Amino acid sequence: MATITSASLSTPARRGEELAKPFAELRAFWHRFVAMAFNPYRPELHYMRGPGPAWRAKHPGQNN
């Protein structure tokens, strides 16, 4: 008489790890997305376009 046995390829602990990995990747993606989308540093707001009125008051003879 022949017996048939089956072996499970994954254990319940492995299934938890397999499910956690895509969620960890998704969470990492959203973390990077939010960090880039809501970054408060805007270098164009700090760009100096040239000498202002205070500089012109201190240097009346120069044309810049």
C-alpha distances in whole Angstrom, upper triangle without the diagonal:
4,7,10,13,17,20,23,26,29,29,32,34,34,35,38,39,38,40,43,44,45,47,48,49,51,53,54,55,57,59,60,61,63,64,66,67,69,70,74,75,77,79,81,83,84,85,89,91,94,97,98,101,101,101,104,106,106,106,109,110,106,105,101
4,7,10,13,16,20,22,25,26,29,31,31,31,35,36,35,37,40,40,41,43,45,46,47,49,50,51,53,55,56,57,59,61,62,63,65,67,70,72,74,75,78,79,80,82,85,87,90,93,94,97,98,97,100,102,102,103,105,106,103,101,97
4,6,10,13,16,19,22,23,25,28,27,28,31,32,32,33,36,37,38,40,42,43,44,46,47,49,50,52,53,54,56,58,59,60,62,64,67,69,71,73,75,76,77,79,82,85,88,91,91,95,95,94,97,99,99,100,102,103,100,98,95
4,7,10,13,16,19,20,22,25,25,25,28,29,28,30,33,34,35,37,38,39,41,43,44,45,47,49,50,51,53,54,56,57,59,60,64,65,67,69,71,73,74,75,79,81,84,87,88,91,91,91,94,96,96,96,99,100,97,95,91
4,7,10,13,15,16,19,22,21,21,25,26,25,27,30,31,32,34,35,36,38,40,41,42,44,45,47,48,50,51,53,54,56,57,61,62,64,66,68,70,71,72,76,78,81,84,85,88,88,88,91,93,93,93,96,97,94,92,88
4,7,9,12,13,16,19,18,18,21,23,22,23,26,27,28,30,32,33,34,36,37,38,40,42,43,44,46,48,49,50,52,54,57,59,61,63,65,66,67,69,73,75,78,81,81,84,85,84,87,89,89,90,92,93,90,88,85
4,6,9,10,13,15,14,15,19,19,19,21,23,24,26,28,29,30,32,33,34,36,38,39,40,42,44,45,46,48,49,51,54,56,58,60,62,63,65,66,70,72,75,78,78,82,82,81,84,86,86,87,89,90,87,86,82
4,6,7,10,12,11,12,15,16,15,17,20,21,22,24,25,26,28,30,31,32,34,36,37,38,40,41,43,44,46,47,51,52,54,56,59,60,61,63,66,68,72,74,75,78,78,78,81,83,83,84,86,87,84,82,79
4,7,10,12,10,10,14,14,13,15,18,18,20,22,23,24,26,28,28,30,32,33,34,36,38,39,40,42,44,45,48,50,52,54,56,57,58,60,63,66,69,71,72,76,76,75,78,80,80,81,83,84,81,79,76
4,7,8,6,7,10,11,10,12,15,15,17,19,20,21,23,25,26,27,29,30,32,33,35,36,38,39,41,42,45,47,49,51,53,55,56,57,61,63,66,69,70,73,73,73,76,78,77,78,81,82,79,77,73
4,5,5,6,9,10,11,13,14,16,18,19,20,22,24,25,26,28,30,30,32,34,35,36,38,40,41,42,45,47,50,52,54,55,56,58,62,64,67,70,70,73,73,73,76,78,78,78,81,83,79,78,74
4,5,5,7,9,10,11,13,15,17,17,18,21,22,23,25,26,28,29,31,32,33,35,37,38,39,40,44,45,48,50,53,53,55,57,60,63,66,68,68,71,71,72,74,76,76,77,80,81,78,77,73
4,5,5,7,9,10,11,13,15,16,16,19,21,21,22,25,26,27,29,30,31,32,35,36,37,38,41,43,46,48,51,51,52,54,58,60,63,66,66,69,69,69,72,74,73,74,77,79,76,74,71
4,5,5,6,9,10,11,13,15,15,17,19,20,21,23,25,25,27,29,30,31,33,35,36,37,40,42,44,46,49,50,51,53,56,59,62,64,65,68,68,68,71,73,72,73,76,77,74,73,69
4,5,5,6,8,10,12,13,14,16,17,19,20,22,23,24,26,28,29,31,32,33,35,36,40,41,44,46,48,49,50,52,56,58,61,64,64,67,67,68,70,72,72,73,76,77,74,72,69
4,5,5,6,9,11,11,12,15,16,16,18,20,21,22,24,26,27,28,30,31,32,34,37,39,41,44,46,47,48,50,54,56,59,62,62,65,65,65,68,70,70,71,73,75,72,70,67
4,5,5,6,9,10,10,12,14,15,16,18,20,20,22,24,25,26,28,30,31,32,35,37,40,42,44,45,46,48,52,54,57,60,60,63,63,63,66,68,68,68,71,73,69,68,64
4,5,5,7,9,10,11,13,15,16,17,19,20,22,23,25,26,28,29,31,32,36,37,39,41,44,45,46,48,51,54,57,59,60,63,63,63,66,68,68,69,71,72,69,68,64
4,6,6,7,9,11,11,13,15,16,17,19,21,22,23,25,27,27,29,31,34,36,38,40,42,43,45,47,50,53,56,58,59,62,62,62,65,67,67,68,70,72,68,67,63
4,6,5,6,9,10,10,12,14,15,16,18,20,21,22,24,25,27,28,31,33,35,38,40,41,42,44,48,50,53,56,56,59,59,59,62,64,64,65,67,69,66,64,61
4,5,5,6,9,10,10,12,14,15,17,18,20,21,23,24,26,27,30,32,34,36,38,40,41,42,46,48,51,54,55,58,58,58,60,63,62,63,66,67,64,62,59
4,5,5,6,8,10,10,12,14,15,16,18,20,21,22,24,26,29,31,33,35,37,38,40,41,45,47,50,53,53,57,57,57,59,62,62,62,65,66,63,61,57
4,5,5,6,8,10,10,12,14,15,16,18,20,21,22,24,27,29,31,34,36,37,38,40,44,46,49,52,52,55,55,55,58,60,60,61,63,65,62,60,56
4,5,5,6,9,10,10,12,14,15,16,18,20,21,22,25,27,29,32,34,35,36,38,42,44,47,50,50,53,53,53,56,58,58,59,61,63,60,58,55
4,5,5,6,9,10,11,12,14,15,17,18,20,21,25,26,28,30,32,34,35,36,40,42,45,48,49,52,52,52,55,57,57,57,60,61,58,56,53
4,5,5,6,9,10,10,12,14,15,16,18,20,23,25,27,29,31,32,34,36,39,41,45,47,48,51,51,51,54,56,56,57,59,61,57,56,52
4,5,5,6,9,10,11,12,14,15,16,18,21,23,25,28,30,31,32,34,38,40,43,46,46,49,49,50,52,54,54,55,58,59,56,55,51
4,6,5,6,9,10,11,12,14,16,16,20,21,24,26,28,29,30,32,36,38,41,44,44,47,47,47,50,52,52,53,55,57,54,52,48
4,5,5,6,9,10,11,12,14,15,19,20,22,24,26,28,29,31,34,36,40,42,43,46,46,47,49,51,51,52,54,56,52,51,47
4,5,5,6,8,10,10,12,14,17,19,21,24,25,26,28,30,34,36,39,42,42,45,45,45,48,50,50,51,53,55,52,50,46
4,5,5,6,9,10,11,12,15,17,19,22,24,25,26,28,32,34,38,40,40,43,43,43,46,48,48,49,52,53,50,49,45
4,6,5,6,9,10,10,14,15,17,20,22,23,24,26,30,32,35,38,38,41,41,41,44,46,46,47,49,51,48,46,42
4,5,5,6,8,10,14,15,16,19,21,22,24,25,29,31,34,37,37,40,41,41,44,46,46,47,49,50,47,45,42
4,5,5,6,8,11,14,15,18,20,21,22,25,28,30,34,36,36,39,39,40,42,44,45,46,48,50,47,45,41
4,6,6,6,9,11,13,16,18,19,20,22,26,28,32,34,34,37,37,37,40,42,42,43,46,47,44,43,39
4,6,5,9,10,11,14,16,17,18,20,24,26,29,32,32,35,36,36,38,41,41,42,44,45,42,40,37
4,6,9,11,11,14,16,17,19,20,24,26,29,32,32,35,36,36,38,40,41,42,44,45,42,41,37
4,6,9,10,14,15,15,17,20,23,25,29,31,31,33,34,35,37,39,39,40,42,44,42,40,36
4,6,8,11,13,13,15,17,21,23,26,28,28,31,31,32,34,36,37,38,40,42,39,37,34
4,6,10,12,11,12,15,18,21,24,26,25,28,28,29,32,33,34,35,37,39,36,35,32
4,6,9,9,9,12,15,18,21,23,23,26,26,26,29,31,31,32,35,36,33,32,28
4,6,6,7,9,13,15,18,21,21,24,25,25,27,29,30,30,33,34,31,30,26
4,5,5,6,10,12,16,18,19,22,23,22,25,27,27,28,30,31,28,27,23
4,5,5,9,10,14,17,17,20,22,21,23,26,26,27,28,30,27,25,21
4,6,9,10,14,16,16,19,20,20,22,24,25,26,27,29,26,25,21
4,6,9,12,14,14,17,17,18,20,22,22,23,25,27,24,23,19
4,6,9,12,13,16,17,16,19,21,22,22,24,25,22,20,17
4,6,8,9,13,14,13,15,18,18,18,20,21,18,17,13
4,7,9,12,14,13,14,17,18,17,19,20,17,15,11
4,6,10,11,10,10,14,14,14,15,16,13,11,8
4,7,8,6,7,10,11,10,12,13,11,10,7
4,6,5,6,9,10,11,12,14,13,12,9
4,5,5,6,9,10,10,13,12,12,11
4,5,5,6,9,10,13,13,14,12
4,5,5,6,9,11,10,11,9
4,5,5,6,8,8,8,8
4,6,6,9,10,12,12
4,6,9,10,12,12
4,6,6,9,10
4,6,8,10
4,7,10
4,6
4
